[in-house]
Amino acid sequence: MKTAFRRIGVGILGILIAMSIGLIVSVYGVEYPVETLTNENYGSLVIIDRNGIPLRRVNVHGNEQFSPRHRFVKLNEIDSQVISTLLASEDKNFFQHSGVDVTAILRALYLNIREGGAQYGASTITMQLMRMVHSRGESRTFWNKIKETILALRLERQVSKSFILEQYLNRAYFGNQAFGIEAAARRYFGKSASALSTAEATYLAVLPRGPSYYNPFRHHQRVLARRAHIFQLLTAQGRLSTAEAKRAGSERISPSFHPFAYKAPHFVDWVLNSIDEPTARSGGVITTTLDSYLQKEVEHSVREHVARLRPRGVEQAGVVVLDTRTGKVLAMVGATSGQKTGNSAVNITTRRRHPGSALKPFVYATAIELGDSPASIVMDRMDVSSEYRVTGRPPKERGAVSYREALAGSYNIAAIHVLEKVGVTRVMEKLRAAGVSALPQHSADYGLRLALGDTKVRLVDLAAGYGFLVREGKVALPRNIETVTDPDGNVHSFSMQERTVFSPQAAWLTMDMLSDPDARRKVFGDELPADLPYRVTVKTGTARGFSDTVAVFATREFVVAAWTGRFDGKPTKGVLGMSGAAPLARDALLLASDGKMLTLPKMPPGVERATICATTGKPASVDCPRRKLEYFVEGTVPAE
């Protein structure tokens, strides 16, 4: 029996010795990768514009994914009393231990046994830092505790206490989506951490102990009581004079919610929603396509435009600016409200709305690809299929008109006739290929009203889809990211995705009709937003009820799409696309051009000119009263 007990004792001793050796080797035989604790990137995702200007820094760990971060604050920028308050609250023996406080562990063990629970912990600031970096969002298991302990011991061997405190203060969670002392200072007091008073700074130092329990917006008095208790401890320890404690305690503290100021908020949210999970979790730097200088100017233009149209019932507006050649989004304003752009949760450029007549170019381009031309005649008369029902006041009928006049003047019944001729299914295929709309239903569900925008599209997709007009029939899908640089410095590039939708000839002829100021003027009049020192492709749309108006301007350099209206779908006071969205699109195009003359594509091979009779669309005879030169795809000039 004694031999058996002796063997068990030797076995246990051997296990303990092996565990001790393993612990020593794991702590002293392995270096902590201190270089991963970079001030800028580790534990966060940094979003910058194409010129390297920061747009936002967000946390990427745990349940707080994509919560905002702010700049990394140096320790000498933080009030010294914050450090004292923090240490008294979280780790009073911080400068005496080497990462693990044995005294605190024994005390917590005693209190937990006495209370019959596990409400007391013994994590040092260093261990808490390791949890923030390596275990945030994970369960607080025994094995995670062991991991954090080993990592804390490794880190303490290699860096200074000041380094650890600086890292902790910049990573700690202060509640209400505020990570780090800088974010907390701006969230609760609307100022930088370096500008905090002692009273404010020590108030914030209490929060990491229990961000929910000490939520300033719900438990303000609880935070003050905890801070007063810490002041007593600091006074008793000689770290704070009675006068200093009294002065800080008597200062009135009034925390209030201060929204974080973001740059290009809707664009950045769109970027964050478009990245994959591995990128989101790993962090790093995302270089976007945005031009923040242009973005700021467009934001200002949107605010002014909405203010002008508010008496007519317009409450919101949005704009997206694309680089025609690459599909890169250079500016995106998803909403405006009052004096601050982007404080709406709705991003109208990525929200599906009815585009009105803005889908007509796809109808006419399809017809041209099937053999028609700008000279083709269509009847703008109410003798259409029973699929199309007129509600309300019947539209004005213009009789026989050319495609050029009908498209530039946006004649509704003419567009219905052209769609009926080419078929709804064909146009649906073109819209899908251009990425404008998925159109998940059957063609019968849309019917001939598809020509008038009887489907919902995203403004950013509509803008990219219009690229076919100025890109030889090809569409570059909208892009928002240039590169992603992971924390290890590896750079991942994103290439352009391009689709061929129409032939170069059909695209150019449609573009020529939409950029014809004379054809446009017959309906819309003179002094239009589309009248610029150079020709520009323009199409507007107004949804039923005047709740949505859109306008798209396109050149070889830029495609700009604008929306104005109301988010709630209620009608405006008769605001049309040409008066509502077009002025905003024009302003954005001029801002993007920066004073340069913009251009349209040259006529491609395979297009010819011929003199035709404007009344019939046929070759001009001696009896034709109106002759004109018109463009055709080679081989389609009427021979009659």
KOLDO-478589 format. One record per residue (C-alpha): y, z, x. Coordinates in Angstrom, 3 decimals, decimal comma. Each point is the difference from the previous one (the first is absolute). Layout:
! KOLDO-478589
SITE       py       pz       px
SITE        Y        Z        X
...
This chain:
! KOLDO-478589
SITE       py       pz       px
SITE    0,000    0,000    0,000
SITE    2,419    0,942    2,780
SITE   -0,872   -3,238    1,772
SITE    0,794   -1,953   -3,151
SITE    3,371    1,736   -0,425
SITE    0,717   -0,553    3,666
SITE   -0,718   -3,712   -0,380
SITE    2,234   -0,249   -3,069
SITE    2,770    1,822    1,857
SITE   -0,344   -2,287    3,001
SITE    0,065   -3,026   -2,323
SITE    3,146    1,171   -1,744
SITE    1,632    0,789    3,322
SITE   -0,950   -3,450    1,254
SITE    1,504   -1,620   -3,070
SITE    3,199    2,009    0,416
SITE    0,203   -0,922    3,697
SITE   -0,614   -3,681   -0,817
SITE    2,653    0,101   -2,712
SITE    2,439    1,650    2,367
SITE   -0,667   -2,595    2,693
SITE    0,365   -2,759   -2,573
SITE    3,298    1,467   -1,192
SITE    1,321    0,334    3,550
SITE   -1,006   -3,560    0,850
SITE    1,491   -1,377   -3,242
SITE    3,272    1,820    0,662
SITE    0,368   -0,303    3,769
SITE   -2,115   -3,055    0,699
SITE    1,757   -2,357   -2,424
SITE    3,668   -0,956    0,023
SITE    2,025   -0,172   -3,202
SITE    1,562   -3,496   -0,453
SITE    3,585    1,237    0,087
SITE    1,324   -3,556    0,152
SITE   -1,057   -0,487   -3,637
SITE    2,600    2,545   -1,074
SITE    2,810   -2,535    0,350
SITE    3,213    0,862   -1,723
SITE    0,362   -3,296   -1,809
SITE   -3,301   -1,306   -1,264
SITE   -2,849    2,481   -0,058
SITE   -0,860    1,171   -3,506
SITE    2,472   -2,381   -1,574
SITE    0,512   -3,609   -0,888
SITE    3,319   -1,421    1,150
SITE    1,367   -2,958   -1,946
SITE    2,669   -2,065    1,762
SITE    1,840   -3,202   -0,824
SITE   -0,325   -3,259    1,943
SITE    2,708    1,167    2,428
SITE   -1,634    3,357    0,734
SITE    2,267    2,050   -2,294
SITE   -1,951    2,904   -1,590
SITE   -0,344   -0,228   -3,767
SITE   -2,220    3,007   -0,647
SITE   -2,453    2,335    1,701
SITE   -2,787    1,365   -2,172
SITE   -2,867    2,416    0,361
SITE   -3,454   -1,590   -0,201
SITE   -2,353    2,975   -0,060
SITE   -1,688    1,789   -2,842
SITE    1,250    0,180   -3,567
SITE    3,589   -0,440    1,105
SITE   -0,506   -3,631    1,041
SITE    3,264   -1,964    0,179
SITE    2,175    3,080   -0,389
SITE    3,214   -0,381    2,005
SITE    0,576    1,145    3,543
SITE    3,246    0,230    1,898
SITE    1,000   -0,135    3,630
SITE   -1,715    2,252    2,520
SITE    2,297    2,956    0,726
SITE    0,164    1,541    3,464
SITE   -0,477    3,758    0,255
SITE    3,511    0,541    1,367
SITE    1,420   -1,534   -3,190
SITE   -1,553    2,718   -2,149
SITE    1,684    3,371   -0,627
SITE   -1,646    2,631    2,213
SITE   -0,371    2,300   -2,982
SITE   -2,322   -2,557   -1,598
SITE   -2,401    0,558    2,878
SITE    0,240    3,773   -0,318
SITE   -0,481   -0,106   -3,774
SITE   -2,904   -2,420    0,309
SITE   -1,787    2,084    2,641
SITE    0,462    3,221   -1,975
SITE   -1,389   -1,700   -3,083
SITE   -2,822   -2,052    1,507
SITE   -0,964    1,125    3,500
SITE    1,718    3,055    1,469
SITE   -2,177   -0,047    3,148
SITE    0,614   -3,709    0,663
SITE    1,335    0,500    3,517
SITE   -2,799    2,424    0,940
SITE   -3,147   -1,854   -1,072
SITE   -1,574   -3,188    1,392
SITE   -0,489   -1,796   -3,290
SITE   -2,159    2,583   -1,769
SITE    1,224    3,483   -0,976
SITE   -3,008    2,327    0,239
SITE    2,011    2,935   -1,383
SITE    0,959   -2,014   -3,068
SITE   -3,609   -1,079   -0,513
SITE   -1,257    3,594    0,044
SITE    2,807    1,088   -2,339
SITE   -0,737   -2,831   -2,459
SITE   -3,723    0,802    0,134
SITE    0,693    3,666   -0,792
SITE    2,358   -0,811   -2,886
SITE   -2,380   -2,548   -1,523
SITE   -2,881    2,509    0,108
SITE    2,197    2,686   -1,505
SITE    1,313   -2,269   -2,770
SITE   -3,353   -1,655   -0,595
SITE    1,323   -3,537    0,366
SITE    1,216   -2,557    2,489
SITE    3,703   -0,116   -0,696
SITE    1,100    0,959    3,504
SITE   -0,045   -2,542    2,797
SITE    0,618    0,207    3,713
SITE    1,070   -3,492    0,929
SITE    2,569   -0,137    2,738
SITE    2,812   -2,540    0,020
SITE   -2,005   -2,008    2,533
SITE   -3,062   -0,008   -2,264
SITE    2,156   -1,001   -2,960
SITE    1,405   -2,873    2,054
SITE   -3,520   -1,199    0,763
SITE   -0,835    0,152   -3,695
SITE    3,082   -2,117   -0,804
SITE   -0,979   -2,592    2,569
SITE   -3,787   -0,095   -0,364
SITE   -1,012    1,548   -3,331
SITE    2,851   -0,513   -2,464
SITE   -1,396   -0,594   -3,458
SITE   -3,475    1,225    0,946
SITE   -1,675    3,132   -1,331
SITE    0,561    3,186    1,984
SITE   -3,622    0,403    1,008
SITE   -1,467    2,226    2,711
SITE   -0,711   -3,007    2,212
SITE    3,526   -1,319   -0,387
SITE    1,231    3,437    1,040
SITE   -2,164   -0,150    3,119
SITE    1,293   -3,502    0,793
SITE    3,625    1,120   -0,403
SITE   -0,645    3,036    2,213
SITE   -1,465   -2,077    2,832
SITE    2,776   -2,577   -0,231
SITE    2,645    2,736   -0,008
SITE   -1,450    1,542    3,157
SITE   -0,057   -3,395    1,709
SITE    3,589   -0,785   -0,975
SITE    1,323    3,385    1,151
SITE   -1,449   -0,643    3,482
SITE    1,967   -3,205    0,411
SITE    3,403    0,342   -1,675
SITE    2,804    2,532   -0,313
SITE    0,617    2,302   -2,925
SITE    3,261   -1,837   -0,660
SITE   -1,880   -3,277   -0,349
SITE   -2,341    1,565   -2,574
SITE    2,867    1,492   -2,002
SITE    1,853   -3,309    0,003
SITE   -3,090   -1,847   -1,214
SITE   -0,664    2,612   -2,685
SITE    3,540   -0,023   -1,383
SITE   -0,023   -3,782   -0,227
SITE   -3,381   -0,201   -1,734
SITE   -0,144    3,085   -2,241
SITE    0,064   -0,539   -3,739
SITE    2,976    1,640   -1,696
SITE   -0,895   -1,034   -3,538
SITE    1,407   -2,652   -2,356
SITE   -1,130   -2,854    2,264
SITE    2,010    1,294    2,954
SITE   -1,910   -0,211    3,287
SITE    1,789    1,507    2,967
SITE    3,136    2,124    0,295
SITE    2,279   -3,058   -0,102
SITE   -1,453   -1,244   -3,288
SITE    0,146    3,539   -1,433
SITE    3,659    0,409    0,974
SITE    0,875   -3,295   -1,662
SITE   -2,181    0,634   -3,059
SITE    1,328    3,477   -0,836
SITE    3,511    0,055    1,479
SITE    0,940   -3,657    0,475
SITE    0,772    0,379    3,699
SITE   -1,604   -0,393    3,414
SITE   -2,005    2,857    1,491
SITE    2,586    0,318    2,773
SITE    2,690    0,705   -2,633
SITE   -1,824    2,847   -1,770
SITE    1,560    3,446   -0,080
SITE   -2,110    2,954    1,158
SITE   -0,481    1,043   -3,624
SITE   -1,218   -3,465   -0,991
SITE   -2,169   -0,434    3,081
SITE   -1,789    3,326   -0,410
SITE   -0,471   -0,762   -3,691
SITE   -1,885   -3,198    0,888
SITE   -2,095    1,818    2,618
SITE   -1,720    1,918   -2,808
SITE   -1,232   -3,081   -1,867
SITE   -2,934   -1,205    2,195
SITE   -1,812    3,270   -0,694
SITE   -0,608   -1,192   -3,577
SITE    1,848   -3,164   -1,074
SITE   -1,043    0,425   -3,647
SITE    0,219    3,778   -0,152
SITE    3,443   -0,075    1,618
SITE    1,275   -3,106   -1,804
SITE    3,831    0,382    0,084
SITE    0,412   -1,778   -3,332
SITE   -2,361    2,384   -1,793
SITE   -0,083    3,186    2,035
SITE    3,389    0,301    1,665
SITE    0,053    3,797   -0,234
SITE   -3,495    0,194    1,425
SITE    1,156   -1,923    3,090
SITE    3,031    2,281    0,387
SITE   -2,198    3,098   -0,304
SITE   -2,390   -1,275    2,676
SITE    2,889   -0,870    2,296
SITE    1,537    3,475   -0,500
SITE   -3,333    1,560    0,973
SITE   -0,099   -2,133    3,156
SITE    3,579    1,021    0,833
SITE   -1,169    3,633   -0,108
SITE   -2,839   -0,814    2,395
SITE    2,337   -1,826    2,378
SITE    2,503    2,856   -0,085
SITE   -2,746    2,545    0,694
SITE   -1,220   -2,126    2,922
SITE    3,511   -0,328    1,409
SITE    0,033   -3,790   -0,423
SITE    2,814    0,102   -2,561
SITE    2,891    2,404   -0,239
SITE    0,710    1,832   -3,210
SITE    3,351   -1,767   -0,255
SITE   -1,582   -3,435    0,446
SITE   -2,659    0,748   -2,603
SITE    2,612    1,261   -2,447
SITE    2,239   -3,010    0,561
SITE   -2,845   -2,500   -0,480
SITE   -1,359    1,874   -2,987
SITE    3,360    0,116   -1,764
SITE    0,668   -3,741    0,301
SITE   -0,618   -1,746   -3,293
SITE   -2,861   -2,502    0,133
SITE   -0,029   -2,815   -2,557
SITE   -2,851   -2,442    0,660
SITE    0,044   -3,095   -2,196
SITE   -1,999   -3,195   -0,123
SITE    1,481   -2,698    2,226
SITE   -1,744   -3,391   -0,276
SITE   -0,893   -1,520    3,352
SITE    2,127   -3,022    0,780
SITE   -2,250   -2,951    0,689
SITE    0,889   -3,441    1,235
SITE   -1,291   -2,844   -2,166
SITE   -2,005    2,432   -2,161
SITE   -1,701   -2,521   -2,260
SITE   -0,914   -2,282    2,883
SITE   -1,491    2,850    2,052
SITE   -1,979    1,244   -2,998
SITE   -1,337   -3,534   -0,447
SITE   -1,039   -0,091    3,660
SITE   -1,754    3,371   -0,255
SITE   -1,865   -1,099   -3,116
SITE   -1,161   -3,198    1,687
SITE   -1,547    1,442    3,182
SITE   -3,683    0,818    0,186
SITE   -1,470    3,488    0,199
SITE   -0,881   -0,035    3,744
SITE    3,579   -0,972    0,888
SITE    1,402    2,627   -2,321
SITE   -2,183    2,718    1,500
SITE    0,403   -0,859    3,670
SITE    3,802   -0,090    0,069
SITE    2,056   -1,932    2,510
SITE    2,907   -2,407   -0,416
SITE    0,329   -2,715   -2,635
SITE    2,493   -2,699    0,906
SITE    1,079   -1,604   -3,254
SITE    1,657   -3,305   -0,826
SITE    3,106    1,657   -1,440
SITE    3,476   -0,648    1,371
SITE    1,718    3,336   -0,672
SITE    3,464   -1,462    0,601
SITE   -0,536   -2,583   -2,731
SITE   -1,688    2,638   -2,161
SITE    3,067    2,235    0,053
SITE    2,302   -2,849   -1,000
SITE   -2,283   -1,121   -2,824
SITE   -0,238    3,583   -1,302
SITE    3,794    0,128   -0,192
SITE    0,081   -3,358   -1,803
SITE   -2,541    1,221   -2,580
SITE    2,025    3,138   -0,742
SITE    3,193   -1,972   -0,535
SITE   -1,727   -2,627   -2,146
SITE   -1,542    2,569   -2,360
SITE    3,358    1,758   -0,339
SITE    1,601   -3,301   -1,091
SITE   -2,701   -0,761   -2,572
SITE   -0,522    3,514   -1,367
SITE    2,435   -0,571   -2,909
SITE   -2,313   -2,815   -1,102
SITE   -3,059    2,238   -0,073
SITE   -1,415   -0,720    3,472
SITE   -1,259    3,256    1,514
SITE   -2,065   -1,099    2,977
SITE   -0,421   -2,788    2,527
SITE   -2,241   -0,975    2,882
SITE   -0,030   -2,567    2,802
SITE   -2,502   -1,263    2,534
SITE    0,871   -2,245    2,968
SITE   -2,756   -1,944    1,793
SITE   -0,074   -2,045    3,168
SITE   -1,085   -3,388   -1,348
SITE   -1,955   -1,069    3,053
SITE   -2,122    3,147    0,397
SITE    0,087    1,778   -3,359
SITE    1,365    3,132    1,691
SITE    1,941    2,315   -2,304
SITE    3,404    0,558    1,600
SITE    1,518    2,155   -2,739
SITE   -1,283    1,692   -3,139
SITE    2,031    2,010   -2,489
SITE   -2,197    1,199   -2,830
SITE    2,558    1,814   -2,136
SITE    3,388    1,606   -0,060
SITE    1,410    2,969   -1,838
SITE    3,498    1,360    0,287
SITE    1,260    0,094    3,548
SITE   -3,326    0,150    1,791
SITE   -2,342   -2,937    0,311
SITE   -3,694    0,621   -0,337
SITE   -0,177    3,416   -1,658
SITE   -2,097   -1,485   -2,815
SITE   -3,777    0,216    0,102
SITE   -0,135   -3,547   -1,403
SITE    0,067   -2,884    2,461
SITE    0,836   -2,999   -2,179
SITE   -0,884   -2,464    2,769
SITE   -3,642    1,119   -0,129
SITE   -0,104    0,800   -3,725
SITE   -1,371   -2,695   -2,313
SITE    2,615   -1,340   -2,430
SITE    0,472   -3,170   -2,037
SITE    1,716   -2,711    2,100
SITE    1,229   -2,165   -2,872
SITE    0,627   -3,609    1,011
SITE   -0,598    0,709    3,694
SITE   -3,557   -1,385   -0,287
SITE    1,174   -3,474   -1,082
SITE    0,091   -1,465    3,551
SITE   -3,781    0,455    0,200
SITE   -0,411   -1,920   -3,265
SITE    2,122   -2,960    1,122
SITE   -1,468   -0,105    3,522
SITE   -3,473   -0,189   -1,561
SITE    1,119   -2,911   -2,166
SITE    1,466   -1,854    2,993
SITE   -3,206    0,506    1,943
SITE   -1,819   -1,664   -2,915
SITE    2,194   -3,102    0,211
SITE    3,294    0,818   -1,753
SITE    3,422   -0,043    1,648
SITE    3,500    1,474   -0,413
SITE    0,757   -3,118   -2,057
SITE   -2,856    0,621   -2,461
SITE    1,171    0,487   -3,587
SITE   -0,978    3,035   -2,075
SITE    0,931    0,737   -3,596
SITE    2,043    3,153   -0,431
SITE   -0,892    0,183   -3,665
SITE   -1,891    2,477   -2,157
SITE   -3,081   -2,149   -0,628
SITE   -2,318    2,011    2,207
SITE   -3,489    1,394   -0,439
SITE   -0,648    2,836   -2,415
SITE   -0,824    2,128    3,076
SITE    3,741    0,455    0,438
SITE    1,776    2,014   -2,649
SITE    3,769    0,299   -0,258
SITE    1,247    3,438   -0,939
SITE    3,579    0,671   -0,915
SITE    2,681   -2,704    0,261
SITE   -1,413   -3,498    0,739
SITE    1,054   -1,353    3,395
SITE    2,421   -2,898    0,380
SITE   -1,737   -3,387    0,131
SITE    1,237   -2,648    2,456
SITE   -2,373   -2,823   -0,688
SITE   -1,281   -2,223    2,813
SITE    0,983    1,380    3,409
SITE   -1,108   -0,571    3,594
SITE   -2,018    2,549    1,908
SITE    2,991    0,427    2,314
SITE    2,343    0,953   -2,812
SITE   -2,616    2,100   -1,808
SITE   -0,981    2,088    3,031
SITE    3,509    0,437    1,433
SITE    1,302    0,896   -3,478
SITE   -3,049    2,170   -0,785
SITE   -0,764   -1,623   -3,384
SITE   -2,666    2,124   -1,661
SITE   -1,569   -2,480   -2,414
SITE   -0,143   -2,694    2,677
SITE   -1,897    2,386    2,280
SITE   -2,428    0,713   -2,834
SITE   -0,674   -3,724   -0,368
SITE   -0,581   -0,456    3,742
SITE   -2,391    2,965    0,084
SITE   -1,848   -1,385   -3,010
SITE   -0,367   -3,300    1,866
SITE   -1,333    1,406    3,300
SITE   -2,020    2,833   -1,531
SITE    0,382    3,769    0,171
SITE   -3,079    0,401    2,194
SITE    1,414   -2,232    2,765
SITE    3,257    1,953    0,157
SITE   -1,886    3,284   -0,003
SITE   -1,959   -1,213    3,030
SITE    3,249   -0,823    1,803
SITE    1,529    3,402   -0,785
SITE   -3,116    1,728    1,266
SITE   -0,079   -2,100    3,171
SITE    3,658    0,825    0,667
SITE   -0,719    3,720   -0,426
SITE    2,579    0,247   -2,782
SITE   -2,377    1,439   -2,579
SITE   -3,693    0,813   -0,270
SITE   -0,011   -1,130   -3,671
SITE   -3,228    1,864   -0,748
SITE   -0,326   -1,229   -3,582
SITE   -1,164   -3,338   -1,420
SITE    2,448   -2,897   -0,353
SITE   -0,063    0,398   -3,797
SITE    1,389    3,514    0,391
SITE    3,173   -1,394    1,581
SITE    0,317   -3,349   -1,717
SITE    3,070   -2,179    0,225
SITE    2,293    3,019    0,275
SITE   -1,123    0,261    3,618
SITE    2,741   -2,543    0,746
SITE    2,550    2,573   -1,225
SITE   -1,381    2,885    2,036
SITE   -2,594    1,442   -2,379
SITE   -1,675    1,929    2,806
SITE    1,220    2,789    2,228
SITE    0,644   -0,555    3,702
SITE    1,349    1,967    2,950
SITE    3,390   -1,114    1,282
SITE   -1,210    0,056    3,626
SITE   -2,924   -2,301   -0,901
SITE    2,272   -2,314   -1,970
SITE    2,335   -0,285    2,994
SITE   -2,878   -0,828    2,337
SITE   -1,429   -2,474   -2,520
SITE    3,280   -1,918   -0,057
SITE   -0,580   -0,622    3,666
SITE   -2,046   -3,085   -0,946
SITE    3,275   -1,752   -0,891
SITE    1,394    0,261    3,529
SITE   -3,226    0,208    2,035
SITE   -1,572   -3,395   -0,697
SITE   -2,074    1,338   -2,877
SITE   -1,346    3,002    1,903
SITE    0,499    3,686   -0,807
SITE    0,210    2,783    2,580
SITE   -1,161    3,196   -1,689
SITE    2,526    2,860    0,257
SITE   -0,353    2,139    3,134
SITE    1,406    3,452    0,679
SITE   -1,618    0,948    3,342
SITE    0,412   -1,566    3,432
SITE   -2,234    2,283    2,093
SITE   -1,742    3,367   -0,071
SITE   -0,131    1,980    3,235
SITE   -2,598    2,766   -0,083
SITE    0,433    3,350    1,817
SITE   -1,907   -1,395    3,003
SITE    2,488   -2,840    0,434
SITE   -2,205   -2,785   -1,356
SITE    2,031   -2,619   -1,870
SITE   -1,405   -1,751   -3,075
SITE    1,902   -3,061   -1,211
SITE    0,122   -1,422   -3,520
SITE    0,024   -3,781   -0,346
SITE    1,459   -2,172   -2,720
SITE   -2,215   -0,953   -2,944
SITE    0,768   -3,480   -1,287
SITE   -1,301   -1,981   -2,972
SITE    0,471   -3,628   -0,959
SITE    0,985   -0,209   -3,673
SITE    1,629   -3,411   -0,489
SITE    0,315   -3,235    1,930
SITE    3,104   -0,314    2,202
SITE    1,257   -2,798   -2,248
SITE   -0,358    1,933   -3,277
SITE    1,610    3,059    1,596
SITE    2,962   -1,970    1,362
SITE    0,679   -1,825   -3,284
SITE   -0,063    3,286   -1,948
SITE    2,292    1,575    2,573
SITE    2,383   -2,952   -0,254
SITE    0,266    0,425   -3,776
SITE    0,706    3,725    0,288
SITE    2,640   -0,527    2,672
SITE    1,876   -2,713   -1,907
SITE    3,396    1,482   -0,959
SITE    0,859   -2,887   -2,342
SITE   -3,196    0,380   -2,013
SITE    0,508    3,772   -0,177
SITE    3,644   -0,206   -1,043
SITE   -0,682   -1,858   -3,282
SITE   -1,366    3,195   -1,538
SITE    1,425    2,838    2,065
SITE    3,483   -1,375    0,657
SITE    2,224    0,197    3,067
SITE    0,661    2,816    2,491
SITE   -3,560    1,299    0,011
SITE   -1,487    2,595    2,374
SITE   -2,187   -2,858    1,241
SITE    3,061   -1,950    1,194
SITE    0,108    0,510    3,760
SITE    1,378   -2,096    2,887
SITE   -3,514   -1,426    0,332
SITE   -2,789   -0,889   -2,406
SITE   -2,427    2,758   -0,851
SITE   -3,094    0,069   -2,205
SITE    0,719    2,222   -3,014
SITE   -1,916    1,051   -3,101
SITE    0,793    2,774   -2,436
SITE   -2,002    1,636   -2,762
SITE    0,784    2,176   -3,003
SITE   -2,770    1,833   -1,815
SITE   -0,013    0,370   -3,765
SITE    2,354    2,742   -1,101
SITE    2,214   -0,299    3,098
SITE   -1,701    3,029    1,610
SITE   -1,005   -1,923    3,140
SITE    1,990   -2,642    1,840
SITE   -1,093   -1,535    3,289
SITE    1,385   -2,528    2,455
SITE   -1,576   -1,566    3,068
SITE    1,995   -1,780    2,711
SITE   -1,934   -1,885    2,684
SITE    0,879   -1,819    3,215
SITE   -1,957   -0,856    3,139
SITE    1,195    3,287    1,502
SITE   -0,165    2,558   -2,819
SITE   -1,411    0,583   -3,466
SITE    1,895    2,574   -2,057
SITE   -1,102    1,332   -3,385
SITE    2,071    2,335   -2,170
SITE   -0,647    1,880   -3,226
SITE    2,414    1,739   -2,359
SITE   -0,626    1,766   -3,288
SITE   -1,408    3,245   -1,313
SITE   -3,184    1,789    1,024
SITE   -0,645    1,167   -3,570
SITE   -0,183   -3,587   -1,307
SITE    2,939    0,395   -2,377
SITE    2,273   -3,047   -0,299
SITE    3,255   -0,438    1,856
SITE    3,066   -1,428   -1,726
SITE   -1,028   -3,633    0,319
SITE   -0,128   -0,070    3,824
SITE   -1,642   -3,216    1,225
SITE   -1,640   -0,745    3,330
SITE    2,918   -2,122    1,228
SITE    2,541    2,743   -0,700
SITE   -2,217    3,031    0,620
SITE   -2,367   -0,616    2,913
SITE    1,430   -3,146    1,599
SITE    3,236    1,574    1,368
SITE   -2,074    2,712    1,659
SITE   -2,410   -2,532    1,515
SITE    2,955   -2,050    1,271
SITE    1,562    3,053    1,673
SITE   -3,296    0,924    1,673
SITE   -0,467   -3,570    1,244
SITE    3,500   -0,052    1,497
SITE   -0,605    3,362    1,664
SITE   -3,278   -1,248    1,469
SITE    1,624   -3,214    1,261
SITE    2,721    1,964    1,820
SITE    2,450   -2,860   -0,310
SITE   -2,383   -2,753    1,096
SITE   -0,490   -3,233   -1,957
SITE   -3,431    0,021   -1,623
SITE   -2,124   -3,111   -0,488
SITE   -2,634   -1,616   -2,188
SITE   -3,065   -1,952    1,196
SITE    0,362   -3,647    0,875
SITE   -1,703   -2,574   -2,166
SITE   -3,664   -0,219    1,088
SITE   -1,955   -3,209    0,584
SITE   -1,503   -1,345   -3,189
SITE    3,202    0,225   -2,077
SITE    2,054   -3,084   -0,930
SITE    3,154   -0,778   -1,986
SITE    0,410   -2,481   -2,809
SITE    2,667   -0,939   -2,518
SITE   -1,061    0,910   -3,504
SITE    1,470    0,176   -3,456
SITE    1,085    3,588   -0,579
SITE   -0,638   -0,336   -3,723
SITE   -3,627   -1,163    0,195
SITE   -1,160    1,005    3,481
SITE   -1,190   -3,601    0,463
SITE    1,272   -2,703    2,376
SITE    3,573   -0,886   -0,864
SITE    0,392   -3,212   -1,981
SITE    3,196   -1,928   -0,709
SITE    0,182    1,796   -3,354
SITE   -0,100    3,554    1,485
SITE    3,339    1,784   -0,585
SITE   -0,609    2,731    2,610
SITE   -1,564   -0,707    3,362
SITE   -0,756    2,440    2,797
SITE   -1,906    0,361    3,222
SITE   -2,996    2,291   -0,309
SITE   -2,747    1,260    2,297
SITE   -3,713   -0,659   -0,524
SITE   -3,267    0,671    1,728
SITE   -0,964   -3,317    1,561
SITE   -2,011   -2,078   -2,402
SITE    1,307    1,724   -3,149
SITE    3,154   -2,059   -0,620
SITE   -0,372   -1,421   -3,531
SITE   -0,832   -3,704    0,077
SITE    0,862   -0,756   -3,645
